[in-house]
């Protein structure tokens, strides 16, 4: 028999012994009570002793009845409550030990996906960016990130940042663009076709150009540095001095489930190292920042876009940017979020 089996058997014996003892005591006390009453009423004793025996016997029987009623009705409730408290305490202790052991790998918060950024996510985002000197983003076309920056040119939390760096897909990396598109299309209801992948790849490349123009147009208010990376689709990451938000590309939602990690965790250090490596080998473009790669005029912007394979005019790209911003403003309004807030 195993040790668990021995323990279970011992517990069963103890429970049976306790029940037997309680039964014996109850029956014995009841018998004593009846004997005392019987003695007080049958034997020829003085009135004083007869009354005393009867009173003691009735008290014993009354005590037994109270004990039985308590055992049947009140004690189970007390035991259940006590068991719940013990279980809750055990869970808290176990969770505390688990947290201590795996704290360096676990997220501090998990924000569910939604149609717009949730209230709790917005509060966490504001807390992190208010205490940070930098805002680093890595993803695909950085559509929402560029919209957030464009809506934040008057916000102190963004204007006080020393660095704003965005890792965006290189529009010349056809394989990476197709990988991003193929992954998103496979998550839809309709299987992707060669034509749909081709059309979506063209659209994704165009969205990258729109993001670049949006960042160029806010360069005087918010200086940014763009790193055109060629990484395959995996995550969207936003990093600050004190923590990061991590989103895995698992669905088509713009606001997918977000995991928040503190700067003391292994994932923060790992993704920070990954982002530094991405920036090291990426094509760098600076908007409004002091750099040899700085783009500060429309001729320089046009030359950059031409180098990246863009054949769309600046006017059309700005119209697409305005349409993108209208769409995001509409989504925020539907979620009762004021763009003047930090989101």
Secondary structure, 3 states (H helix, E strand, C coil): CCHHHHHHHHHHHHHHHHHHHHHHHHHHHHHHHHHHHHHHHHCCCCHHHHHHHHHHHHHHHHHHHHHHHHHHHHHHHHHHHHHHHHHHHHHHHHHHHHHHHHCCCCCCEEECCCCCCCHHHHHHHHHHHHCCCEEEEECCCCHHHHHHHHCCCCCHHHHCCCEEEEEEECCCCHHHHHHHHHHHHHCCCCCCCHHHHHHHHHHHHHHHHHHHHHHHHCCCCCCEEEEEECCCCCEEEEECCCEEEEEECCCCCCCCCEEEEECCCHHHHHHHHHHHHHHHHCEEEEECCCCCCECCCHHHHHHHHHHCCCCCCHHHHHHHHHHHHHHHHHHHHHCCCCCCCCC
